[in-house]
Protein backbone atom coordinates (compact mmCIF):
# COMPACT_ATOMS: atom_id res chain seq x y z
CA UNK A 1 0.00 0.00 0.00
CA UNK A 2 2.83 2.36 0.91
CA UNK A 3 4.48 1.59 -2.41
CA UNK A 4 1.27 2.42 -4.28
CA UNK A 5 0.99 5.76 -2.48
CA UNK A 6 4.57 6.65 -3.43
CA UNK A 7 3.87 5.80 -7.09
CA UNK A 8 0.67 7.86 -7.05
CA UNK A 9 2.50 10.82 -5.56
CA UNK A 10 5.22 10.56 -8.20
CA UNK A 11 2.64 10.48 -10.99
CA UNK A 12 0.92 13.54 -9.54
CA UNK A 13 4.20 15.43 -9.53
CA UNK A 14 4.90 14.42 -13.12
CA UNK A 15 1.49 15.63 -14.26
CA UNK A 16 1.78 19.07 -12.67
CA UNK A 17 5.26 20.56 -13.01
CA UNK A 18 5.93 24.23 -12.30
CA UNK A 19 8.70 25.80 -14.36
CA UNK A 20 10.35 28.99 -13.05
CA UNK A 21 8.58 31.99 -14.62
CA UNK A 22 6.83 29.59 -16.99
CA UNK A 23 3.61 27.63 -17.06
CA UNK A 24 2.67 24.50 -15.20
CA UNK A 25 2.81 21.30 -17.22
CA UNK A 26 -0.19 19.04 -16.70
CA UNK A 27 -1.59 15.99 -18.42
CA UNK A 28 -4.29 16.77 -21.02
CA UNK A 29 -7.08 15.17 -19.01
CA UNK A 30 -6.39 17.56 -16.12
CA UNK A 31 -7.14 20.43 -18.52
CA UNK A 32 -10.30 18.95 -20.01
CA UNK A 33 -8.68 17.41 -23.07
CA UNK A 34 -8.68 13.81 -24.28
CA UNK A 35 -5.06 12.58 -24.51
CA UNK A 36 -5.97 9.70 -26.83
CA UNK A 37 -7.33 12.19 -29.34
CA UNK A 38 -4.61 14.79 -28.82
CA UNK A 39 -1.77 12.35 -29.55
CA UNK A 40 -2.98 12.13 -33.15
CA UNK A 41 -1.00 15.32 -33.82
CA UNK A 42 2.15 13.19 -33.78
CA UNK A 43 1.31 11.31 -36.96
CA UNK A 44 0.50 14.54 -38.85
CA UNK A 45 3.81 16.15 -37.91
CA UNK A 46 5.87 13.00 -38.46
CA UNK A 47 4.30 12.59 -41.91
CA UNK A 48 5.37 16.13 -42.81
CA UNK A 49 8.93 15.30 -41.72
CA UNK A 50 8.88 12.06 -43.73
CA UNK A 51 7.77 14.01 -46.81
CA UNK A 52 10.73 16.40 -46.31
CA UNK A 53 8.52 19.43 -45.79
CA UNK A 54 10.36 20.16 -42.54
CA UNK A 55 13.44 18.74 -40.80
CA UNK A 56 11.70 18.79 -37.43
CA UNK A 57 9.24 20.62 -35.21
CA UNK A 58 8.22 21.54 -31.70
CA UNK A 59 4.55 21.56 -30.71
CA UNK A 60 3.10 23.15 -27.60
CA UNK A 61 -0.58 23.06 -26.68
CA UNK A 62 -1.76 25.42 -23.95
CA UNK A 63 -5.07 25.30 -22.09
CA UNK A 64 -5.73 28.30 -19.89
CA UNK A 65 -2.56 28.81 -17.88
CA UNK A 66 -1.13 25.30 -18.35
CA UNK A 67 0.91 23.48 -20.96
CA UNK A 68 -0.82 20.18 -21.72
CA UNK A 69 1.38 18.97 -24.57
CA UNK A 70 5.00 19.78 -25.38
CA UNK A 71 6.95 17.63 -27.80
CA UNK A 72 9.92 17.80 -30.17
CA UNK A 73 10.08 15.91 -33.45
CA UNK A 74 12.86 15.16 -35.93
CA UNK A 75 15.95 17.34 -36.27
CA UNK A 76 16.67 21.01 -35.77
CA UNK A 77 19.66 20.84 -38.11
CA UNK A 78 20.74 18.63 -41.00
CA UNK A 79 23.53 20.79 -42.50
CA UNK A 80 26.45 20.70 -41.91
CA UNK A 81 25.71 18.13 -39.19
CA UNK A 82 22.56 16.42 -37.96
CA UNK A 83 21.33 17.67 -34.58
CA UNK A 84 18.15 16.40 -32.93
CA UNK A 85 15.30 18.78 -32.18
CA UNK A 86 14.58 19.51 -28.51
CA UNK A 87 11.69 21.29 -26.82
CA UNK A 88 14.10 24.09 -25.86
CA UNK A 89 15.02 24.89 -29.46
CA UNK A 90 14.81 28.60 -30.30
CA UNK A 91 13.35 29.49 -33.71
CA UNK A 92 13.54 32.47 -36.04
CA UNK A 93 9.93 33.58 -35.65
CA UNK A 94 9.87 35.49 -38.96
CA UNK A 95 6.50 37.29 -39.30
CA UNK A 96 5.21 36.02 -35.97
CA UNK A 97 7.54 38.80 -34.77
CA UNK A 98 4.89 41.24 -36.01
CA UNK A 99 2.62 39.98 -33.21
CA UNK A 100 4.81 39.05 -30.28
CA UNK A 101 7.39 41.80 -30.83
CA UNK A 102 6.00 44.82 -32.66
CA UNK A 103 2.28 44.57 -31.80
CA UNK A 104 2.64 43.83 -28.10
CA UNK A 105 5.20 46.62 -27.81
CA UNK A 106 3.06 49.05 -29.77
CA UNK A 107 -0.05 48.34 -27.72
CA UNK A 108 1.83 49.45 -24.59
CA UNK A 109 2.18 52.86 -26.26
CA UNK A 110 -1.54 52.93 -27.01
CA UNK A 111 -2.59 52.11 -23.46
CA UNK A 112 -0.17 54.71 -22.10
CA UNK A 113 -1.67 57.41 -24.30
CA UNK A 114 1.54 57.93 -26.28
CA UNK A 115 -0.04 56.94 -29.59
CA UNK A 116 -3.66 56.85 -30.78
CA UNK A 117 -4.82 54.23 -33.26
CA UNK A 118 -6.48 56.87 -35.43
CA UNK A 119 -3.39 59.07 -35.54
CA UNK A 120 -2.14 59.83 -39.03
CA UNK A 121 1.24 58.25 -39.70
CA UNK A 122 2.56 61.62 -40.88
CA UNK A 123 2.18 62.89 -37.30
CA UNK A 124 5.27 60.81 -36.50
CA UNK A 125 6.87 60.50 -39.95
CA UNK A 126 6.16 63.87 -41.65
CA UNK A 127 7.24 62.75 -45.12
CA UNK A 128 4.81 59.81 -45.11
CA UNK A 129 2.70 60.22 -48.25
CA UNK A 130 -1.10 59.82 -48.28
CA UNK A 131 -3.19 57.84 -50.76
CA UNK A 132 -4.28 60.02 -53.66
CA UNK A 133 -7.49 59.22 -55.52
CA UNK A 134 -6.44 58.93 -59.19
CA UNK A 135 -9.86 60.13 -60.37
CA UNK A 136 -10.45 63.16 -58.11
CA UNK A 137 -7.06 63.96 -56.62
CA UNK A 138 -8.48 63.57 -53.09
CA UNK A 139 -5.77 62.81 -50.52
CA UNK A 140 -6.45 60.42 -47.64
CA UNK A 141 -3.92 60.03 -44.85
CA UNK A 142 -2.93 56.55 -43.66
CA UNK A 143 -3.42 55.89 -39.94
CA UNK A 144 -1.75 53.72 -37.35
CA UNK A 145 -4.80 51.44 -37.40
CA UNK A 146 -4.43 51.02 -41.17
CA UNK A 147 -0.85 49.84 -40.70
CA UNK A 148 -1.77 47.37 -37.96
CA UNK A 149 -4.58 45.80 -40.02
CA UNK A 150 -2.68 45.67 -43.33
CA UNK A 151 -5.26 47.98 -44.88
CA UNK A 152 -2.88 50.88 -45.61
CA UNK A 153 -2.35 50.15 -49.29
CA UNK A 154 1.43 49.86 -48.99
CA UNK A 155 3.05 47.23 -51.26
CA UNK A 156 3.80 43.86 -49.64
CA UNK A 157 7.60 44.15 -49.76
CA UNK A 158 10.41 45.99 -51.50
CA UNK A 159 13.38 45.15 -53.69
CA UNK A 160 16.01 44.57 -51.02
CA UNK A 161 18.87 44.26 -53.49
CA UNK A 162 18.01 47.54 -55.22
CA UNK A 163 17.59 49.42 -51.94
CA UNK A 164 20.87 48.02 -50.60
CA UNK A 165 22.72 48.99 -53.79
CA UNK A 166 21.29 52.49 -53.59
CA UNK A 167 21.78 53.22 -49.89
CA UNK A 168 24.23 50.58 -48.62
CA UNK A 169 23.43 48.08 -45.87
CA UNK A 170 22.20 48.23 -43.23
CA UNK A 171 20.31 51.43 -44.04
CA UNK A 172 17.30 51.65 -41.68
CA UNK A 173 16.73 55.41 -41.98
CA UNK A 174 16.95 55.41 -45.78
CA UNK A 175 14.67 52.38 -45.94
CA UNK A 176 12.00 54.18 -43.91
CA UNK A 177 12.27 57.32 -46.04
CA UNK A 178 11.95 55.21 -49.19
CA UNK A 179 8.77 53.54 -47.84
CA UNK A 180 7.37 56.87 -46.67
CA UNK A 181 8.02 59.03 -49.68
CA UNK A 182 8.61 56.90 -52.77
CA UNK A 183 6.48 53.75 -52.77
CA UNK A 184 2.95 53.75 -54.24
CA UNK A 185 -0.24 53.44 -52.19
CA UNK A 186 -2.39 50.77 -53.86
CA UNK A 187 -5.88 51.64 -52.61
CA UNK A 188 -7.90 53.89 -50.33
CA UNK A 189 -6.95 53.02 -46.71
CA UNK A 190 -9.39 50.72 -44.93
CA UNK A 191 -11.09 49.45 -48.10
CA UNK A 192 -8.89 46.49 -48.99
CA UNK A 193 -6.03 44.36 -47.70
CA UNK A 194 -2.45 43.81 -48.82
CA UNK A 195 -0.39 41.91 -46.28
CA UNK A 196 2.74 44.04 -46.05
CA UNK A 197 5.99 43.85 -44.13
CA UNK A 198 6.33 47.57 -44.80
CA UNK A 199 3.39 48.33 -42.51
CA UNK A 200 5.32 46.90 -39.58
CA UNK A 201 8.62 48.53 -40.47
CA UNK A 202 6.65 51.78 -40.36
CA UNK A 203 5.16 50.89 -36.96
CA UNK A 204 8.68 50.12 -35.75
CA UNK A 205 9.80 53.59 -36.77
CA UNK A 206 6.85 55.27 -35.09
CA UNK A 207 7.64 53.42 -31.86
CA UNK A 208 11.30 54.37 -32.08
CA UNK A 209 10.50 58.05 -32.63
CA UNK A 210 8.05 58.10 -29.74
CA UNK A 211 10.28 56.23 -27.27
CA UNK A 212 13.72 57.33 -28.45
CA UNK A 213 15.02 53.76 -28.44
CA UNK A 214 15.28 50.77 -30.74
CA UNK A 215 12.34 48.40 -31.05
CA UNK A 216 14.54 45.47 -30.00
CA UNK A 217 15.50 47.20 -26.75
CA UNK A 218 11.98 48.41 -25.97
CA UNK A 219 10.39 45.01 -26.64
CA UNK A 220 12.98 43.27 -24.49
CA UNK A 221 12.34 45.51 -21.49
CA UNK A 222 8.61 46.19 -21.82
CA UNK A 223 7.38 42.81 -23.09
CA UNK A 224 9.82 39.91 -22.90
CA UNK A 225 11.38 40.76 -19.53
CA UNK A 226 8.01 41.77 -18.04
CA UNK A 227 6.68 38.28 -18.82
CA UNK A 228 9.84 36.59 -17.51
CA UNK A 229 10.74 35.11 -20.90
CA UNK A 230 14.21 33.57 -20.84
CA UNK A 231 14.81 32.68 -24.48
CA UNK A 232 13.02 35.39 -26.45
CA UNK A 233 14.98 38.23 -28.01
CA UNK A 234 16.10 40.03 -31.12
CA UNK A 235 19.74 39.67 -32.23
CA UNK A 236 20.54 36.31 -30.59
CA UNK A 237 24.14 36.53 -31.79
CA UNK A 238 24.51 38.96 -28.89
CA UNK A 239 23.01 36.45 -26.43
CA UNK A 240 25.45 33.61 -25.57
CA UNK A 241 22.73 31.96 -23.47
CA UNK A 242 20.32 31.81 -26.45
CA UNK A 243 22.50 31.32 -29.53
CA UNK A 244 23.43 27.63 -28.86
CA UNK A 245 19.71 26.78 -28.81
CA UNK A 246 18.85 28.42 -32.15
CA UNK A 247 17.69 26.32 -35.09
CA UNK A 248 19.44 27.31 -38.34
CA UNK A 249 17.57 28.38 -41.46
CA UNK A 250 18.53 28.49 -45.13
CA UNK A 251 21.98 27.39 -46.35
CA UNK A 252 23.87 30.32 -47.85
CA UNK A 253 26.36 30.53 -50.73
CA UNK A 254 29.20 29.58 -48.38
CA UNK A 255 27.54 26.21 -47.74
CA UNK A 256 26.55 27.06 -44.17
CA UNK A 257 23.08 27.88 -42.88
CA UNK A 258 22.08 31.16 -41.29
CA UNK A 259 22.36 30.78 -37.53
CA UNK A 260 21.16 33.47 -35.16
CA UNK A 261 20.66 35.97 -37.97
CA UNK A 262 17.11 36.69 -39.08
CA UNK A 263 16.23 34.97 -42.37
CA UNK A 264 14.09 37.80 -43.74
CA UNK A 265 16.29 39.91 -46.11
CA UNK A 266 14.63 43.24 -45.31
CA UNK A 267 15.08 42.69 -41.59
CA UNK A 268 18.62 41.29 -41.91
CA UNK A 269 20.19 43.35 -44.67
CA UNK A 270 18.38 46.70 -44.49
CA UNK A 271 17.46 46.91 -40.78
CA UNK A 272 20.36 44.98 -39.27
CA UNK A 273 18.13 42.54 -37.35
CA UNK A 274 16.17 45.23 -35.49
CA UNK A 275 13.03 45.28 -37.57
CA UNK A 276 9.28 45.57 -37.18
CA UNK A 277 8.44 42.85 -39.69
CA UNK A 278 10.74 40.07 -38.42
CA UNK A 279 13.66 39.47 -36.09
CA UNK A 280 12.27 37.89 -32.90
CA UNK A 281 13.71 34.52 -31.86
CA UNK A 282 11.78 32.43 -29.34
CA UNK A 283 10.89 28.93 -28.19
CA UNK A 284 7.68 27.04 -27.49
CA UNK A 285 7.59 27.56 -23.73
CA UNK A 286 8.09 31.32 -23.97
CA UNK A 287 5.38 31.58 -26.61
CA UNK A 288 3.14 29.52 -24.35
CA UNK A 289 3.58 32.20 -21.66
CA UNK A 290 2.64 34.95 -24.13
CA UNK A 291 -0.41 32.96 -25.25
CA UNK A 292 -1.54 32.29 -21.68
CA UNK A 293 -1.14 35.96 -20.78
CA UNK A 294 -3.36 37.04 -23.68
CA UNK A 295 -5.96 34.38 -22.86
CA UNK A 296 -5.94 35.72 -19.30
CA UNK A 297 -6.47 39.37 -20.20
CA UNK A 298 -2.81 40.37 -20.36
CA UNK A 299 -1.47 38.82 -17.13
CA UNK A 300 0.14 35.53 -16.14
CA UNK A 301 2.09 34.40 -13.09
CA UNK A 302 1.52 37.80 -11.48
CA UNK A 303 3.16 39.53 -14.45
CA UNK A 304 1.01 41.93 -16.48
CA UNK A 305 2.08 42.99 -19.95
CA UNK A 306 -1.18 44.62 -21.13
CA UNK A 307 -4.48 45.67 -19.55
CA UNK A 308 -7.59 43.56 -20.26
CA UNK A 309 -9.21 46.25 -22.42
CA UNK A 310 -5.98 46.65 -24.37
CA UNK A 311 -6.01 42.93 -25.18
CA UNK A 312 -9.67 43.13 -26.19
CA UNK A 313 -8.98 46.09 -28.47
CA UNK A 314 -5.99 44.35 -30.02
CA UNK A 315 -8.08 41.24 -30.71
CA UNK A 316 -11.01 43.09 -32.31
CA UNK A 317 -11.45 43.44 -36.06
CA UNK A 318 -12.13 47.17 -36.65
CA UNK A 319 -15.77 47.73 -37.59
CA UNK A 320 -14.90 50.59 -39.96
CA UNK A 321 -12.70 48.40 -42.18
CA UNK A 322 -14.14 46.56 -45.16
CA UNK A 323 -15.55 43.25 -43.92
CA UNK A 324 -13.32 41.05 -46.08
CA UNK A 325 -10.13 42.40 -44.47
CA UNK A 326 -10.66 40.35 -41.31
CA UNK A 327 -7.54 41.52 -39.49
CA UNK A 328 -7.37 42.66 -35.88
CA UNK A 329 -4.44 44.78 -34.66
CA UNK A 330 -1.31 42.90 -35.65
CA UNK A 331 -3.07 39.53 -35.54
CA UNK A 332 -5.16 37.70 -38.10
CA UNK A 333 -8.70 36.72 -37.08
CA UNK A 334 -10.71 35.88 -40.18
CA UNK A 335 -8.81 36.99 -43.27
CA UNK A 336 -8.32 34.63 -46.19
CA UNK A 337 -5.04 33.53 -44.54
CA UNK A 338 -6.63 32.45 -41.25
CA UNK A 339 -7.24 28.84 -42.29
CA UNK A 340 -4.37 27.70 -40.07
CA UNK A 341 -6.94 27.83 -37.24
CA UNK A 342 -8.61 24.80 -38.76
CA UNK A 343 -12.35 24.28 -38.85
CA UNK A 344 -13.41 24.27 -35.19
CA UNK A 345 -11.59 26.97 -33.26
CA UNK A 346 -13.41 30.28 -32.95
CA UNK A 347 -13.93 32.25 -36.15
CA UNK A 348 -14.15 35.59 -34.37
CA UNK A 349 -12.14 35.14 -31.16
CA UNK A 350 -9.12 33.11 -32.22
CA UNK A 351 -5.99 35.07 -33.06
CA UNK A 352 -3.40 33.58 -35.37
CA UNK A 353 -0.26 34.32 -37.34
CA UNK A 354 2.35 32.46 -39.35
CA UNK A 355 6.02 33.06 -40.04
CA UNK A 356 7.79 32.45 -43.36
CA UNK A 357 10.41 30.23 -41.72
CA UNK A 358 7.72 27.75 -40.62
CA UNK A 359 6.40 29.10 -37.34
CA UNK A 360 2.77 29.59 -36.32
CA UNK A 361 0.69 30.55 -33.30
CA UNK A 362 -3.08 30.18 -32.79
CA UNK A 363 -4.71 31.57 -29.63
CA UNK A 364 -8.43 30.89 -29.12
CA UNK A 365 -9.64 33.42 -26.56
CA UNK A 366 -13.02 31.64 -26.30
CA UNK A 367 -11.89 28.10 -25.47
CA UNK A 368 -8.66 29.35 -23.81
CA UNK A 369 -6.62 27.06 -26.04
CA UNK A 370 -3.38 27.86 -27.87
CA UNK A 371 -1.56 25.85 -30.53
CA UNK A 372 2.10 26.71 -31.08
CA UNK A 373 3.75 24.85 -33.96
CA UNK A 374 7.37 25.78 -34.60
CA UNK A 375 9.44 24.47 -37.50
CA UNK A 376 12.41 25.68 -39.52
CA UNK A 377 10.82 24.90 -42.88
CA UNK A 378 13.52 26.78 -44.79
CA UNK A 379 16.35 24.58 -43.54
CA UNK A 380 18.37 23.47 -45.38
CA UNK A 381 16.55 24.93 -48.41
CA UNK A 382 13.65 27.31 -48.81
CA UNK A 383 11.01 24.69 -49.54
CA UNK A 384 8.15 22.79 -47.95
CA UNK A 385 4.51 23.63 -47.36
CA UNK A 386 2.74 23.69 -43.98
CA UNK A 387 -0.75 25.11 -44.52
CA UNK A 388 -2.61 21.78 -44.30
CA UNK A 389 -0.37 20.55 -41.48
CA UNK A 390 -1.17 23.60 -39.36
CA UNK A 391 -4.90 23.32 -40.00
CA UNK A 392 -4.91 19.57 -39.31
CA UNK A 393 -3.05 20.03 -36.02
CA UNK A 394 -5.51 22.76 -35.00
CA UNK A 395 -8.45 20.46 -35.77
CA UNK A 396 -6.97 17.62 -33.72
CA UNK A 397 -6.37 19.93 -30.77
CA UNK A 398 -9.90 21.36 -31.01
CA UNK A 399 -11.37 17.86 -31.31
CA UNK A 400 -9.63 16.76 -28.12
CA UNK A 401 -11.36 19.43 -25.98
CA UNK A 402 -14.09 17.77 -23.92
CA UNK A 403 -15.05 20.27 -21.22
Secondary structure, 3 states (H helix, E strand, C coil): CHHHHHHHHHHHHHCEEECCCCCEEECHHHHCECHHHHCCHHHHHHHHHHCCCCCEEEEEEEECCEEEEEEEEEEEECCCCCEECCCCCEEECHHHHHHHHHHHHHHHHHHCCCCCCCCEHHHCCCCCCCEECCCCCCEECCEHHHHHCCCCCECCCCCHHHHHHHHCCCCHHHHHHHHHHCCCECCCCCCCCCCCHHHHHHHHHHHHHHHCCCHHHHHHHHHHCCCCCCCCEECHHHCCCCHHHECCCCECCCCCECCCCCCCHHHHHHCCCCCCCCCEEECHHHHHHHHHHHHCCCEECCEECCCHHHHHHHCCCCCCCCCCCCECCCCECCCCCHHHHCCCCCCCCEEEEEECCCEEEEEECCCCEEEEEEECCCCCCCCCCCHHHHHHHHHHHHHCECC
